[in-house]
Amino acid sequence: MVRLKDRYLLVNIIYSDVPPGQVKGFVPDLLLYNQPTSNELRPQLLLKGIRSEVAALFGDCGLGAVDRSLQVKYLSPATSTFILRVSRAHYRLVWAALAFMNCVPIRDGRPCVFRVVRVSGTIRKVEEEAVRRAKLLVLAAKDEMASKSSSSDALGALLRSDNRQSRSLAMLGGPKDTDDIPESGDGGVSASDDG
């Protein structure tokens, strides 16, 4: 019997603007990029937005290939994070569609960027990465509040090129190399992820 093989994508929603009616004030810049998403966003709306973007980019053929296995396994509006399940053969189509989405798929959705931060063959590894990233975000925000750094440092911390994140990762007992998605072009999937 053949087992269907899937990939799990951990996606962060990153906002580039301040919500209407909110003043920047003393909120760290890092937290401005990682704002909570509206509670109006439901898994069904997210799937509908992703499917429409796949259809716009790849037509009916791409939509038919992705539609069978596309599923939202986890959605957290508080952390603006979600986990998608898609077939191993077609996860790059979904990744490309996420790259082209420019707003949250709700009525009057705010402009944002959907950033795939981890691709794995098991949901357990993706969940562990989501928890690790949440801890790093809290540590980086505390560091930023303590040092009152500039917004360019916050953006660097968000994109994991800041040295403080490496120190935070080392304090958590993680590896020294913090790149989740290798540059080798294999989409962050190793041979051990083939599940």
Protein Blocks (a to p, Z undefined) as FASTA:
>chain_A
ZZddddddddddddfbdcehiafklacfklmmmccddfklcfklmmmmmmmmmmmmnomm
lmmmmmmmgccfbdcfklopacddddfklmmmmmmmmmmpcbdcbehiacdddddfbdcf
bfklmmmmmmmmmmmmmmmmmmmmmnopafklmmmmmnopafklmmmmmmnopafblcfb
dckonnopafklnZZ
